[in-house]
Every structure is written in structure tokens, then in C-alpha cells.
Amino acid sequence: MSESDLSTTPQTVEPLALAIRLAEVAQDRKAIHPIVLDIRPLTVIADYFLIASGRTTVQVQVLSDRIREAAEAMGCPPRAIEGAQEGRWIVLDFGEVVVHLFRDDDRRFYDLERLWGEATLCFEGEEEP
């Protein structure tokens, strides 16, 4: 088995390019402060986190749907999705890229940006669309 067979994201899409494209989709859908963090030096669970939030559970669910659709159009369907029914904190796992979508108050409560504070910021969208 070659190294390329072990990859969890298709070789045609680089993980950083996927993460930034999905952040742009979130920003286009009026997400609050989408960011992409490079977490490779800190953990083996993923290479990049996309963190974004919405004002309501409905907006967070729509963000999740649009991000999933954009990733699938790039040939990268999610491996798993958690929290979509509740819409407070939705996680989409694309292998090297993990997307965290929060209701804005839940994002402030869990504060993943502080938890992963040593990560490198690769993309930063608007704080208030």
C-alpha cells in the first residue's frame, strides 16, 4: 500500500486549500469570524481546523449544509457529521480538515481559539458580516 492510499483527503485537493475554500463558503453565507488554524505541530487528529459561528441554530445548520455541499463538489465528502440535529455545535470531519460550526454564544463558551492558541492562523474572515 502506497502512502497516497493512506491519505484521508483526495490527492487532488490539498487540505489547506480545502479548509480555506470551506472558510470562504462560510463567509459567503454570513458566518461570524470564520478562521482556519494550522494545528499540525500540535496534534495528529487533523491538519487544519475551520472554526466559524452563526447567530441562530438554523444559520449554523445552513452553514453546515453549504460547507458539506461545497466539499462534496470538490470530491471530499465528510467522513462524519456530528451535532447537525441540535445545531449548536456541528462538527464535520473531512480527515485532515475538521470544521467546527457554533452558535455564537456556544463558540464564546467553548473558546476553541484559546484552547488551540498556539496554532498558526491561516485564514481570518470578517468578525461581523
VOMI-636337 format. One record per atom (N, C-alpha, C, O): residue in one letter; z, y, x; atom name; residue number from 0; chain. Coordinates in nm, 3 decimals. Atoms other than C-alpha are relative to their C-alpha. Example, Ala and Ser with C-alpha at 12.3 -4.5 7.8 and 13.67 -1.06 7.14 Angstrom:
! residues 2
- res w v u atom n chain
- A 0.000 -0.119 0.089 N 0 A
- A 0.780 -0.450 1.230 CA 0 A
- A 0.000 0.120 0.090 C 0 A
- A 0.066 0.118 0.194 O 0 A
- S -0.006 -0.119 -0.082 N 1 A
- S 0.714 -0.106 1.367 CA 1 A
- S 0.073 0.109 -0.077 C 1 A
- S 0.090 0.220 -0.026 O 1 A
***
This chain:
! residues 129
- res w v u atom n chain
- M 0.000 -0.118 0.085 N 0 A
- M 0.000 0.000 0.000 CA 0 A
- M 0.000 0.124 0.089 C 0 A
- M 0.084 0.136 0.178 O 0 A
- S 0.008 -0.121 -0.081 N 1 A
- S -0.101 0.335 0.147 CA 1 A
- S 0.100 0.104 -0.048 C 1 A
- S 0.155 0.093 -0.158 O 1 A
- E -0.092 -0.107 0.036 N 2 A
- E 0.112 0.647 0.147 CA 2 A
- E -0.046 0.072 -0.126 C 2 A
- E 0.037 0.113 -0.207 O 2 A
- S 0.051 -0.070 0.118 N 3 A
- S -0.118 0.806 -0.114 CA 3 A
- S 0.030 -0.078 -0.129 C 3 A
- S 0.039 -0.018 -0.236 O 3 A
- D -0.034 0.079 0.117 N 4 A
- D -0.039 0.517 -0.351 CA 4 A
- D 0.142 0.026 -0.048 C 4 A
- D 0.175 0.001 -0.164 O 4 A
- L -0.140 -0.023 0.034 N 5 A
- L 0.327 0.616 -0.343 CA 5 A
- L 0.025 0.137 -0.061 C 5 A
- L 0.133 0.162 -0.115 O 5 A
- S -0.016 -0.135 0.052 N 6 A
- S 0.271 0.976 -0.450 CA 6 A
- S 0.021 -0.003 -0.150 C 6 A
- S -0.037 -0.085 -0.221 O 6 A
- T -0.026 -0.005 0.143 N 7 A
- T 0.403 1.069 -0.792 CA 7 A
- T -0.082 0.109 -0.069 C 7 A
- T -0.086 0.114 -0.192 O 7 A
- T 0.089 -0.102 0.054 N 8 A
- T 0.167 1.367 -0.838 CA 8 A
- T -0.139 -0.030 0.054 C 8 A
- T -0.154 -0.058 0.173 O 8 A
- P 0.134 0.032 -0.047 N 9 A
- P -0.210 1.309 -0.822 CA 9 A
- P -0.037 0.081 0.124 C 9 A
- P -0.002 0.198 0.135 O 9 A
- Q 0.037 -0.064 -0.126 N 10 A
- Q -0.356 1.391 -0.479 CA 10 A
- Q -0.086 0.125 -0.021 C 10 A
- Q -0.088 0.212 0.066 O 10 A
- T 0.087 -0.114 0.023 N 11 A
- T -0.600 1.640 -0.633 CA 11 A
- T 0.079 0.126 -0.033 C 11 A
- T 0.023 0.236 -0.028 O 11 A
- V -0.083 -0.116 0.034 N 12 A
- V -0.311 1.869 -0.733 CA 12 A
- V 0.120 0.003 0.094 C 12 A
- V 0.205 -0.087 0.091 O 12 A
- E -0.116 -0.016 -0.088 N 13 A
- E -0.069 1.991 -0.469 CA 13 A
- E 0.121 0.039 -0.084 C 13 A
- E 0.108 0.116 -0.179 O 13 A
- P -0.119 -0.030 0.081 N 14 A
- P 0.289 2.007 -0.601 CA 14 A
- P 0.029 0.150 -0.014 C 14 A
- P 0.064 0.195 -0.122 O 14 A
- L -0.026 -0.144 0.011 N 15 A
- L 0.329 2.378 -0.517 CA 15 A
- L -0.100 0.067 -0.093 C 15 A
- L -0.064 0.153 -0.172 O 15 A
- A 0.102 -0.057 0.089 N 16 A
- A 0.000 2.462 -0.690 CA 16 A
- A 0.031 -0.033 -0.146 C 16 A
- A 0.015 0.052 -0.233 O 16 A
- L -0.039 0.039 0.135 N 17 A
- L 0.116 2.267 -0.997 CA 17 A
- L 0.117 0.085 -0.048 C 17 A
- L 0.115 0.138 -0.159 O 17 A
- A -0.119 -0.077 0.038 N 18 A
- A 0.454 2.442 -1.000 CA 18 A
- A -0.035 0.146 -0.031 C 18 A
- A 0.013 0.201 -0.130 O 18 A
- I 0.036 -0.141 0.022 N 19 A
- I 0.302 2.789 -0.969 CA 19 A
- I -0.088 0.014 -0.123 C 19 A
- I -0.070 0.109 -0.201 O 19 A
- R 0.084 -0.008 0.121 N 20 A
- R 0.036 2.720 -1.234 CA 20 A
- R 0.085 -0.012 -0.126 C 20 A
- R 0.062 0.061 -0.223 O 20 A
- L -0.086 0.016 0.117 N 21 A
- L 0.304 2.600 -1.477 CA 21 A
- L 0.089 0.122 -0.019 C 21 A
- L 0.120 0.158 -0.132 O 21 A
- A -0.078 -0.124 0.010 N 22 A
- A 0.513 2.910 -1.398 CA 22 A
- A -0.085 0.111 -0.062 C 22 A
- A -0.036 0.191 -0.141 O 22 A
- E 0.090 -0.100 0.059 N 23 A
- E 0.211 3.125 -1.481 CA 23 A
- E -0.019 -0.025 -0.149 C 23 A
- E -0.024 0.069 -0.228 O 23 A
- V 0.010 0.034 0.142 N 24 A
- V 0.170 2.939 -1.811 CA 24 A
- V 0.126 0.047 -0.073 C 24 A
- V 0.117 0.106 -0.181 O 24 A
- A -0.125 -0.045 0.061 N 25 A
- A 0.537 3.006 -1.887 CA 25 A
- A 0.002 0.152 -0.014 C 25 A
- A 0.040 0.205 -0.119 O 25 A
- Q 0.002 -0.146 0.005 N 26 A
- Q 0.495 3.374 -1.801 CA 26 A
- Q -0.097 0.050 -0.107 C 26 A
- Q -0.066 0.144 -0.180 O 26 A
- D 0.098 -0.038 0.101 N 27 A
- D 0.183 3.398 -2.020 CA 27 A
- D 0.055 -0.019 -0.142 C 27 A
- D 0.014 0.051 -0.234 O 27 A
- R -0.062 0.026 0.132 N 28 A
- R 0.392 3.258 -2.309 CA 28 A
- R 0.130 0.078 -0.018 C 28 A
- R 0.212 0.043 -0.103 O 28 A
- K -0.113 -0.093 0.013 N 29 A
- K 0.654 3.532 -2.259 CA 29 A
- K 0.135 -0.062 0.038 C 29 A
- K 0.239 -0.023 -0.017 O 29 A
- A -0.126 0.053 -0.051 N 30 A
- A 0.914 3.321 -2.077 CA 30 A
- A 0.074 0.110 0.075 C 30 A
- A 0.013 0.201 0.131 O 30 A
- I -0.084 -0.095 -0.073 N 31 A
- I 1.202 3.516 -1.929 CA 31 A
- I 0.018 -0.050 0.143 C 31 A
- I 0.065 -0.161 0.166 O 31 A
- H -0.023 0.020 -0.143 N 32 A
- H 1.204 3.530 -1.549 CA 32 A
- H -0.031 -0.141 0.052 C 32 A
- H 0.059 -0.209 0.102 O 32 A
- P 0.034 0.129 -0.060 N 33 A
- P 1.014 3.215 -1.450 CA 33 A
- P 0.003 0.009 0.152 C 33 A
- P -0.049 0.104 0.210 O 33 A
- I -0.003 0.005 -0.146 N 34 A
- I 1.081 3.118 -1.089 CA 34 A
- I -0.034 -0.142 0.045 C 34 A
- I -0.012 -0.239 -0.028 O 34 A
- V 0.023 0.129 -0.064 N 35 A
- V 0.971 2.838 -0.859 CA 35 A
- V 0.080 -0.002 0.129 C 35 A
- V 0.068 0.088 0.212 O 35 A
- L -0.082 0.017 -0.119 N 36 A
- L 1.215 2.716 -0.596 CA 36 A
- L -0.049 -0.120 0.080 C 36 A
- L -0.077 -0.226 0.024 O 36 A
- D 0.031 0.110 -0.092 N 37 A
- D 1.125 2.504 -0.293 CA 37 A
- D 0.134 -0.065 0.038 C 37 A
- D 0.213 -0.006 0.112 O 37 A
- I -0.127 0.067 -0.024 N 38 A
- I 1.410 2.252 -0.283 CA 38 A
- I -0.015 -0.115 0.101 C 38 A
- I 0.080 -0.192 0.120 O 38 A
- R 0.024 0.112 -0.093 N 39 A
- R 1.255 2.012 -0.026 CA 39 A
- R 0.104 -0.012 0.110 C 39 A
- R 0.145 -0.124 0.141 O 39 A
- P -0.099 0.017 -0.108 N 40 A
- P 1.504 2.093 0.252 CA 40 A
- P 0.139 -0.040 -0.051 C 40 A
- P 0.226 -0.077 0.028 O 40 A
- L -0.134 0.019 0.056 N 41 A
- L 1.798 2.042 0.014 CA 41 A
- L 0.023 -0.133 -0.068 C 41 A
- L 0.138 -0.176 -0.081 O 41 A
- T -0.016 0.122 0.079 N 42 A
- T 1.730 1.720 -0.177 CA 42 A
- T -0.128 -0.082 0.004 C 42 A
- T -0.234 -0.034 0.042 O 42 A
- V 0.118 0.087 0.010 N 43 A
- V 1.496 1.426 -0.224 CA 43 A
- V -0.042 -0.022 -0.145 C 43 A
- V -0.138 -0.095 -0.171 O 43 A
- I 0.030 0.026 0.141 N 44 A
- I 1.493 1.440 -0.605 CA 44 A
- I -0.132 0.062 -0.045 C 44 A
- I -0.194 0.013 -0.140 O 44 A
- A 0.126 -0.067 0.032 N 45 A
- A 1.192 1.675 -0.615 CA 45 A
- A -0.033 0.094 0.115 C 45 A
- A 0.049 0.116 0.204 O 45 A
- D 0.038 -0.100 -0.099 N 46 A
- D 1.000 1.924 -0.405 CA 46 A
- D 0.022 0.141 -0.053 C 46 A
- D 0.064 0.231 0.021 O 46 A
- Y -0.006 -0.133 0.059 N 47 A
- Y 0.999 2.218 -0.647 CA 47 A
- Y 0.066 -0.006 -0.137 C 47 A
- Y 0.047 -0.101 -0.213 O 47 A
- F -0.052 -0.023 0.134 N 48 A
- F 1.195 2.339 -0.948 CA 48 A
- F -0.069 0.122 -0.056 C 48 A
- F -0.083 0.224 0.012 O 48 A
- L 0.040 -0.116 0.078 N 49 A
- L 1.043 2.568 -1.206 CA 49 A
- L 0.113 0.022 -0.099 C 49 A
- L 0.149 -0.068 -0.175 O 49 A
- I -0.107 -0.035 0.092 N 50 A
- I 1.319 2.745 -1.397 CA 50 A
- I -0.047 0.120 -0.080 C 50 A
- I -0.095 0.219 -0.024 O 50 A
- A 0.039 -0.110 0.088 N 51 A
- A 1.245 2.967 -1.697 CA 51 A
- A 0.084 -0.009 -0.127 C 51 A
- A 0.148 -0.111 -0.154 O 51 A
- S -0.077 0.002 0.124 N 52 A
- S 1.405 3.063 -2.025 CA 52 A
- S -0.074 0.073 -0.111 C 52 A
- S -0.167 0.150 -0.088 O 52 A
- G 0.051 -0.065 0.120 N 53 A
- G 1.327 3.173 -2.377 CA 53 A
- G 0.115 0.054 -0.081 C 53 A
- G 0.231 0.021 -0.056 O 53 A
- R -0.105 -0.063 0.080 N 54 A
- R 1.517 3.373 -2.635 CA 54 A
- R 0.055 -0.092 -0.109 C 54 A
- R 0.171 -0.080 -0.149 O 54 A
- T -0.041 0.087 0.110 N 55 A
- T 1.529 3.101 -2.902 CA 55 A
- T -0.035 -0.145 0.034 C 55 A
- T -0.113 -0.171 0.125 O 55 A
- T 0.034 0.141 -0.021 N 56 A
- T 1.518 2.722 -2.922 CA 56 A
- T -0.148 -0.025 -0.032 C 56 A
- T -0.213 -0.105 0.035 O 56 A
- V 0.142 0.017 0.034 N 57 A
- V 1.176 2.747 -3.089 CA 57 A
- V -0.088 0.047 0.116 C 57 A
- V -0.184 -0.021 0.151 O 57 A
- Q 0.079 -0.047 -0.113 N 58 A
- Q 1.040 2.954 -2.799 CA 58 A
- Q 0.008 -0.097 0.117 C 58 A
- Q -0.093 -0.123 0.182 O 58 A
- V -0.016 0.096 -0.109 N 59 A
- V 1.182 2.706 -2.546 CA 59 A
- V -0.084 -0.126 -0.028 C 59 A
- V -0.146 -0.180 0.062 O 59 A
- Q 0.081 0.118 0.036 N 60 A
- Q 1.017 2.418 -2.734 CA 60 A
- Q -0.149 0.028 0.014 C 60 A
- Q -0.224 -0.058 0.060 O 60 A
- V 0.141 -0.037 -0.015 N 61 A
- V 0.683 2.603 -2.744 CA 61 A
- V -0.036 0.009 0.148 C 61 A
- V -0.143 -0.037 0.189 O 61 A
- L 0.023 -0.004 -0.144 N 62 A
- L 0.712 2.674 -2.370 CA 62 A
- L -0.019 -0.141 0.055 C 62 A
- L -0.110 -0.165 0.134 O 62 A
- S 0.009 0.139 -0.044 N 63 A
- S 0.769 2.303 -2.312 CA 63 A
- S -0.135 -0.060 -0.038 C 63 A
- S -0.200 -0.124 0.044 O 63 A
- D 0.128 0.055 0.047 N 64 A
- D 0.465 2.209 -2.521 CA 64 A
- D -0.118 0.056 0.081 C 64 A
- D -0.207 -0.019 0.121 O 64 A
- R 0.111 -0.061 -0.072 N 65 A
- R 0.236 2.457 -2.344 CA 65 A
- R -0.002 -0.043 0.146 C 65 A
- R -0.109 -0.065 0.203 O 65 A
- I -0.007 0.045 -0.139 N 66 A
- I 0.357 2.357 -1.998 CA 66 A
- I -0.048 -0.145 0.010 C 66 A
- I -0.124 -0.179 0.101 O 66 A
- R 0.045 0.140 0.000 N 67 A
- R 0.307 1.988 -2.080 CA 67 A
- R -0.152 -0.006 -0.016 C 67 A
- R -0.218 -0.080 0.057 O 67 A
- E 0.144 -0.001 0.022 N 68 A
- E -0.044 2.060 -2.211 CA 68 A
- E -0.076 0.046 0.123 C 68 A
- E -0.179 -0.011 0.159 O 68 A
- A 0.067 -0.052 -0.121 N 69 A
- A -0.136 2.262 -1.901 CA 69 A
- A 0.003 -0.104 0.112 C 69 A
- A -0.096 -0.122 0.183 O 69 A
- A -0.011 0.102 -0.105 N 70 A
- A -0.009 1.990 -1.669 CA 70 A
- A -0.093 -0.118 -0.030 C 70 A
- A -0.159 -0.169 0.060 O 70 A
- E 0.090 0.110 0.037 N 71 A
- E -0.196 1.720 -1.861 CA 71 A
- E -0.145 0.038 0.025 C 71 A
- E -0.225 -0.046 0.067 O 71 A
- A 0.137 -0.046 -0.025 N 72 A
- A -0.514 1.930 -1.838 CA 72 A
- A -0.033 -0.005 0.149 C 72 A
- A -0.150 -0.015 0.186 O 72 A
- M 0.018 0.009 -0.146 N 73 A
- M -0.463 1.924 -1.458 CA 73 A
- M 0.008 -0.145 0.048 C 73 A
- M -0.002 -0.171 0.168 O 73 A
- G -0.010 0.140 -0.036 N 74 A
- G -0.428 1.546 -1.467 CA 74 A
- G 0.138 -0.045 0.042 C 74 A
- G 0.153 -0.146 0.111 O 74 A
- C -0.138 0.028 -0.039 N 75 A
- C -0.050 1.549 -1.427 CA 75 A
- C 0.090 -0.011 -0.122 C 75 A
- C 0.167 0.081 -0.149 O 75 A
- P -0.089 0.014 0.116 N 76 A
- P 0.122 1.416 -1.739 CA 76 A
- P 0.145 -0.015 0.046 C 76 A
- P 0.170 -0.066 0.155 O 76 A
- P -0.141 0.014 -0.040 N 77 A
- P 0.503 1.431 -1.735 CA 77 A
- P 0.041 -0.146 0.004 C 77 A
- P -0.004 -0.227 -0.076 O 77 A
- R -0.057 0.135 -0.009 N 78 A
- R 0.688 1.118 -1.628 CA 78 A
- R 0.109 -0.017 -0.105 C 78 A
- R 0.131 -0.127 -0.156 O 78 A
- A -0.107 0.003 0.099 N 79 A
- A 0.974 1.207 -1.862 CA 79 A
- A 0.024 0.142 -0.052 C 79 A
- A -0.001 0.240 0.017 O 79 A
- I -0.040 -0.127 0.062 N 80 A
- I 1.086 1.482 -2.101 CA 80 A
- I 0.134 -0.024 -0.066 C 80 A
- I 0.150 -0.120 -0.142 O 80 A
- E -0.134 0.010 0.061 N 81 A
- E 1.450 1.535 -2.200 CA 81 A
- E 0.035 0.131 -0.067 C 81 A
- E 0.000 0.238 -0.018 O 81 A
- G -0.054 -0.118 0.067 N 82 A
- G 1.608 1.776 -2.446 CA 82 A
- G -0.095 0.072 -0.093 C 82 A
- G -0.061 0.179 -0.145 O 82 A
- A 0.100 -0.071 0.081 N 83 A
- A 1.295 1.864 -2.644 CA 83 A
- A 0.044 0.019 -0.145 C 83 A
- A 0.011 0.120 -0.206 O 83 A
- Q -0.045 -0.012 0.139 N 84 A
- Q 1.457 1.800 -2.982 CA 84 A
- Q 0.097 0.116 -0.019 C 84 A
- Q 0.086 0.193 -0.115 O 84 A
- E -0.103 -0.105 0.012 N 85 A
- E 1.752 2.034 -2.921 CA 85 A
- E -0.055 0.137 0.040 C 85 A
- E -0.023 0.237 -0.023 O 85 A
- G 0.063 -0.125 -0.042 N 86 A
- G 1.551 2.300 -2.734 CA 86 A
- G 0.092 0.097 0.071 C 86 A
- G 0.057 0.214 0.086 O 86 A
- R -0.091 -0.089 -0.074 N 87 A
- R 1.849 2.441 -2.545 CA 87 A
- R -0.025 -0.008 0.150 C 87 A
- R -0.025 0.094 0.219 O 87 A
- W 0.034 0.024 -0.140 N 88 A
- W 1.769 2.287 -2.204 CA 88 A
- W -0.096 -0.118 0.001 C 88 A
- W -0.056 -0.232 -0.021 O 88 A
- I 0.103 0.103 -0.003 N 89 A
- I 1.444 2.095 -2.174 CA 89 A
- I -0.039 -0.023 0.146 C 89 A
- I -0.063 0.072 0.221 O 89 A
- V 0.041 0.037 -0.135 N 90 A
- V 1.359 1.909 -1.854 CA 90 A
- V -0.129 -0.082 -0.010 C 90 A
- V -0.135 -0.182 -0.081 O 90 A
- L 0.126 0.073 -0.011 N 91 A
- L 1.002 1.799 -1.781 CA 91 A
- L -0.012 -0.046 0.144 C 91 A
- L -0.010 0.036 0.236 O 91 A
- D 0.006 0.058 -0.134 N 92 A
- D 0.972 1.565 -1.483 CA 92 A
- D -0.144 -0.037 0.032 C 92 A
- D -0.202 -0.126 -0.031 O 92 A
- F 0.136 0.027 -0.046 N 93 A
- F 0.635 1.570 -1.307 CA 93 A
- F 0.001 -0.065 0.138 C 93 A
- F -0.099 -0.059 0.209 O 93 A
- G -0.010 0.062 -0.133 N 94 A
- G 0.756 1.382 -0.998 CA 94 A
- G 0.050 0.102 0.101 C 94 A
- G 0.170 0.131 0.105 O 94 A
- E -0.040 -0.099 -0.102 N 95 A
- E 0.756 1.637 -0.715 CA 95 A
- E 0.038 0.134 -0.061 C 95 A
- E 0.101 0.216 0.005 O 95 A
- V -0.031 -0.124 0.069 N 96 A
- V 0.788 1.918 -0.970 CA 96 A
- V 0.085 -0.033 -0.123 C 96 A
- V 0.048 -0.117 -0.205 O 96 A
- V -0.086 0.016 0.117 N 97 A
- V 1.073 1.936 -1.220 CA 97 A
- V 0.016 0.138 -0.065 C 97 A
- V 0.051 0.236 0.001 O 97 A
- V -0.006 -0.125 0.076 N 98 A
- V 1.067 2.203 -1.491 CA 98 A
- V 0.127 0.002 -0.083 C 98 A
- V 0.157 -0.092 -0.156 O 98 A
- H -0.121 -0.022 0.079 N 99 A
- H 1.391 2.336 -1.641 CA 99 A
- H -0.025 0.121 -0.090 C 99 A
- H -0.044 0.232 -0.041 O 99 A
- L 0.017 -0.108 0.098 N 100 A
- L 1.349 2.542 -1.959 CA 100 A
- L 0.128 0.013 -0.080 C 100 A
- L 0.177 -0.084 -0.137 O 100 A
- F -0.128 -0.026 0.066 N 101 A
- F 1.659 2.701 -2.109 CA 101 A
- F -0.014 0.106 -0.108 C 101 A
- F -0.103 0.190 -0.103 O 101 A
- R -0.028 -0.120 0.077 N 102 A
- R 1.764 2.922 -2.392 CA 102 A
- R 0.068 0.095 0.098 C 102 A
- R 0.142 0.050 0.185 O 102 A
- D -0.046 -0.095 -0.101 N 103 A
- D 1.854 3.240 -2.207 CA 103 A
- D 0.152 -0.007 0.025 C 103 A
- D 0.195 -0.001 0.140 O 103 A
- D -0.145 0.006 -0.020 N 104 A
- D 2.230 3.215 -2.267 CA 104 A
- D 0.042 -0.129 0.071 C 104 A
- D 0.138 -0.128 0.148 O 104 A
- D -0.030 0.126 -0.069 N 105 A
- D 2.233 2.849 -2.153 CA 105 A
- D -0.041 0.009 0.148 C 105 A
- D 0.027 -0.048 0.234 O 105 A
- R 0.040 -0.018 -0.141 N 106 A
- R 2.044 2.945 -1.837 CA 106 A
- R 0.107 0.075 0.077 C 106 A
- R 0.141 0.038 0.189 O 106 A
- R -0.107 -0.075 -0.068 N 107 A
- R 2.310 3.200 -1.752 CA 107 A
- R 0.124 -0.087 0.019 C 107 A
- R 0.190 -0.078 0.122 O 107 A
- F -0.118 0.086 -0.009 N 108 A
- F 2.584 2.944 -1.822 CA 108 A
- F -0.014 -0.103 0.113 C 108 A
- F 0.076 -0.117 0.195 O 108 A
- Y 0.018 0.105 -0.100 N 109 A
- Y 2.440 2.664 -1.605 CA 109 A
- Y -0.038 0.054 0.137 C 109 A
- Y -0.008 -0.009 0.238 O 109 A
- D 0.027 -0.075 -0.122 N 110 A
- D 2.309 2.908 -1.340 CA 110 A
- D -0.055 -0.086 0.114 C 110 A
- D 0.002 -0.091 0.224 O 110 A
- L 0.062 0.084 -0.103 N 111 A
- L 2.081 2.669 -1.150 CA 111 A
- L -0.043 0.081 0.121 C 111 A
- L -0.046 0.029 0.233 O 111 A
- E 0.039 -0.085 -0.112 N 112 A
- E 1.965 2.961 -0.937 CA 112 A
- E 0.114 0.011 0.102 C 112 A
- E 0.089 0.011 0.222 O 112 A
- R -0.115 -0.006 -0.091 N 113 A
- R 2.317 2.987 -0.791 CA 113 A
- R 0.023 -0.136 0.064 C 113 A
- R 0.047 -0.146 0.184 O 113 A
- L -0.021 0.135 -0.051 N 114 A
- L 2.354 2.611 -0.757 CA 114 A
- L -0.099 -0.035 0.111 C 114 A
- L -0.062 -0.098 0.210 O 114 A
- W 0.104 0.025 -0.099 N 115 A
- W 2.026 2.592 -0.563 CA 115 A
- W -0.030 0.126 0.080 C 115 A
- W -0.145 0.150 0.119 O 115 A
- G 0.015 -0.130 -0.064 N 116 A
- G 2.083 2.928 -0.394 CA 116 A
- G -0.061 -0.002 0.139 C 116 A
- G -0.114 0.099 0.185 O 116 A
- E 0.058 0.010 -0.134 N 117 A
- E 1.970 2.803 -0.052 CA 117 A
- E -0.149 -0.034 -0.004 C 117 A
- E -0.214 -0.037 0.101 O 117 A
- A 0.143 0.033 0.014 N 118 A
- A 1.625 2.712 -0.187 CA 118 A
- A -0.084 0.125 0.024 C 118 A
- A -0.038 0.237 0.003 O 118 A
- T 0.094 -0.109 -0.023 N 119 A
- T 1.324 2.924 -0.096 CA 119 A
- T -0.072 0.035 -0.130 C 119 A
- T -0.121 -0.054 -0.200 O 119 A
- L 0.070 -0.047 0.119 N 120 A
- L 1.176 3.134 -0.377 CA 120 A
- L -0.149 0.005 0.030 C 120 A
- L -0.192 0.073 0.122 O 120 A
- C 0.145 0.008 -0.020 N 121 A
- C 0.802 3.058 -0.407 CA 121 A
- C -0.078 0.082 -0.102 C 121 A
- C -0.192 0.121 -0.078 O 121 A
- F 0.064 -0.075 0.108 N 122 A
- F 0.721 3.242 -0.730 CA 122 A
- F 0.110 0.066 -0.080 C 122 A
- F 0.213 0.006 -0.107 O 122 A
- E -0.095 -0.069 0.086 N 123 A
- E 0.903 3.502 -0.934 CA 123 A
- E -0.076 0.082 -0.102 C 123 A
- E -0.149 0.175 -0.067 O 123 A
- G 0.064 -0.073 0.108 N 124 A
- G 0.780 3.622 -1.271 CA 124 A
- G 0.089 0.113 -0.049 C 124 A
- G 0.193 0.143 0.008 O 124 A
- E -0.072 -0.114 0.057 N 125 A
- E 0.896 3.910 -1.483 CA 125 A
- E 0.133 -0.043 -0.060 C 125 A
- E 0.144 -0.148 -0.124 O 125 A
- E -0.131 0.030 0.058 N 126 A
- E 1.262 3.922 -1.579 CA 126 A
- E 0.000 0.019 -0.151 C 126 A
- E 0.060 -0.059 -0.223 O 126 A
- E 0.010 -0.026 0.144 N 127 A
- E 1.185 4.070 -1.922 CA 127 A
- E -0.145 0.022 -0.035 C 127 A
- E -0.201 0.126 -0.001 O 127 A
- P 0.142 -0.016 0.033 N 128 A
- P 0.834 4.012 -2.058 CA 128 A
- P -0.023 0.111 -0.101 C 128 A
- P -0.138 0.136 -0.139 O 128 A
***
